[in-house]
Amino acid sequence: MEAPGTGTRSERRIDELEARLAEQDRSILELSDEVYRQQRQIAKLEADVQRLAERLTTQPQAAEGNATEIPPHY
C-alpha cells in the first residue's frame, strides 16, 4: 500500500497537468487584459493623429510659412 499523500503515478500526473492548465489559464487572462489595454491605447493614438492631421490641413499656410521664414536670430 502507498503512503498517504503520495498517490499513484497517474494521480500525480493529473495533478501536474491541472496545475499547468491553471497557470496557462492565468497567463491567457493576463495576455488578454494586456491586448485590451493596448487596443485602447492604439485607438486613442489614432484619434490623436487624426486630430493633428485635421489641424494641419485646416492651417496649411501656418505650416508652410514656418518652413520658409528666416528665424529672427539671423
Rosetta blueprint (number, residue, H / E / L):
1 M L
2 E L
3 A L
4 P L
5 G L
6 T L
7 G L
8 T L
9 R H
10 S H
11 E H
12 R H
13 R H
14 I H
15 D H
16 E H
17 L H
18 E H
19 A H
20 R H
21 L H
22 A H
23 E H
24 Q H
25 D H
26 R H
27 S H
28 I H
29 L H
30 E H
31 L H
32 S H
33 D H
34 E H
35 V H
36 Y H
37 R H
38 Q H
39 Q H
40 R H
41 Q H
42 I H
43 A H
44 K H
45 L H
46 E H
47 A H
48 D H
49 V H
50 Q H
51 R H
52 L H
53 A H
54 E H
55 R H
56 L H
57 T H
58 T H
59 Q L
60 P H
61 Q H
62 A H
63 A H
64 E H
65 G H
66 N H
67 A H
68 T H
69 E L
70 I L
71 P L
72 P L
73 H L
74 Y L
